[in-house]
Amino acid sequence: MPSENDLSGKVVFNEAITKLGGLKNEIDRDALAMQLFGKSAMNLNSLIKAGGAELKKMADEAKKNGAVMSNDAVFGLDILACFCNLFRALLTTYLLKGSYAFFRL
């Protein structure tokens, strides 16, 4: 089990899924899942039954297949969006100045 300083949302979620998946009584498991996850517990039921090991396996497979982007990739796309917005603003300004000069004639 990870230390208290290492408890990210991902770790807590994986631990909760693993512990819930280990419960033998389905009624207790469903009741605890509803307390933890609310209405989303019904959508997570198959994942809870599969357990944390299966969740980790699916996450690793998603990373391997490129379905998950790294933080660096997300940051890079954010920077690109900023440059695109800046370019659009500059182009709009240029076009407005040009149309003003054209209609002034």
Secondary structure, 3 states (H helix, E strand, C coil): CCCHHHCCHHHHHHHHHHHHHHCCCHHHHHHHHHHHHHHHHHHHHHHHHHCHHHHHHHHHHHHHCCCCCCHHHHHHHHHHHHHHHHHHHHHHHHHHHHHHHHHHC
